[in-house]
Amino acid sequence: MPECVAKHAGAHRVGVSAVAGDQMVLTVTDDGAGTSSGGRRSGLRNLDQRATALGGSMQIEPREGGGTRLIWQVPLAGR
């Protein structure tokens, strides 16, 4: 995944964290160019659809200091 972020966002640094409890929460941060409203988003759309299909959600937001933060979460309870 870091290679994709570096390629598409022009990032030099990428951070990935995973926390599992009642939910699986994956957070990806980068120092790249951020997201644009007019760019191709098929990969992000796929991630969002997968989270929704599993009863979860995905957020994309600007990161303080530049770049992007993506938070992908799905429930694990009952699986």
C-alpha positions in Angstrom: 0.0 0.0 0.0 2.7 2.6 0.8 4.0 2.3 -2.8 0.5 3.2 -4.1 0.3 6.2 -1.8 3.7 7.4 -2.8 2.9 7.0 -6.5 -0.6 8.6 -6.6 -0.2 11.2 -3.9 3.5 12.1 -4.5 4.1 11.4 -0.8 7.6 11.0 0.7 6.2 9.6 4.0 3.4 7.2 4.6 2.1 5.9 8.0 -0.2 2.9 8.4 -1.8 1.8 11.7 -4.2 -1.0 12.4 -6.2 -1.4 15.6 -8.5 -4.3 16.3 -11.2 -4.5 19.0 -14.9 -4.4 18.4 -13.9 -2.8 15.1 -11.0 -3.0 12.8 -9.7 0.6 12.2 -7.0 1.1 9.6 -5.5 4.6 9.3 -3.3 5.7 6.5 -1.6 9.1 6.5 0.7 10.7 4.0 2.5 14.0 3.4 1.5 14.1 -0.3 -0.5 16.4 -2.4 -3.9 15.5 -0.9 -7.0 14.5 -2.8 -8.6 16.4 -5.6 -12.2 16.5 -6.5 -11.6 16.0 -10.2 -9.1 13.1 -10.0 -9.6 9.4 -10.7 -11.0 7.8 -7.5 -11.7 4.2 -8.5 -9.4 2.7 -5.8 -10.9 5.0 -3.1 -14.4 4.2 -4.2 -13.6 0.5 -4.0 -12.4 0.9 -0.4 -15.5 2.9 0.5 -17.8 0.3 -1.0 -16.1 -2.6 0.8 -16.3 -0.8 4.2 -20.0 -0.1 3.6 -20.7 -3.7 2.5 -19.2 -4.8 5.8 -21.3 -2.4 7.9 -18.4 0.1 8.3 -17.3 3.4 6.9 -14.4 5.3 5.3 -13.4 8.9 5.8 -10.8 10.9 3.9 -9.6 14.2 5.4 -6.8 16.7 5.0 -3.9 16.0 7.4 -2.6 18.9 9.6 0.6 20.0 8.0 -0.3 18.7 4.5 -1.3 15.5 3.0 -4.2 13.2 3.7 -5.6 10.9 6.4 -7.8 7.9 5.4 -9.7 6.1 8.2 -11.3 2.8 7.2 -13.3 1.0 9.8 -15.5 -2.1 10.0 -17.2 -3.9 12.9 -15.6 -7.2 14.0 -18.1 -8.1 16.7 -20.1 -11.2 15.8 -17.8 -12.3 13.0 
